[in-house]
């Protein structure tokens, strides 16, 4: 498998590799003239070859977005890649919208912090007792720090007319677990959609 495909396929697994998450939207687009979205039945799908991570993410989407069903509960394993079966199943079950999450890329960056020498004052003894000997030199041998950036695309399609209504790009720095990362992506998109009048303001 080519390196690029391997990175994309394993992207969701990385969502459980670090401790914290931080998600920001980098771009958004909404269909001109689109009004408030009031879908009755939404299909949530995450495009990844890692079935376990994909199921976790789709389940989280279905838990966080009202009227949403996880795609893994609708399709048999492998069917989601058959376009004709997908189309027939979506229409058969009466979905009126589809929310898709797609990992665009995963970038890793390693930063090297060089060694350093610092002279510090000792904190022991009386004021004069260690005046001449209480100074010490601390050596930091240096270290490397690795960060991970996941770029995710979120899109909403209306089934009727197969029309794209919303699309955004987001970046998540040092992803934590799947649920936390999905929550941040949902929240970032929801905030932007509220600002554009696509969904109702919070309570």
Buried (B, 14 or more C-beta within 10 A) or exposed (E): EEEEEEBBBBBBBBBBEBEEBEBEBEEBEBBEEBEEBEBEBBBBBBBBBBEEBBBBBBBBBBBBBEEBBBBBEBBEEEEBEEEEBBEEBBEEEEBBBBBBBBBEBBEEEEEEEEEEEEEEEEEEEEEEEBEEEBEEEEEEEEEEEEEBBBBBBBBBBBBEEEEEBBBBBBBBBBBBBBBBBBBBBBEBBBEBBEEEEBBEEEE
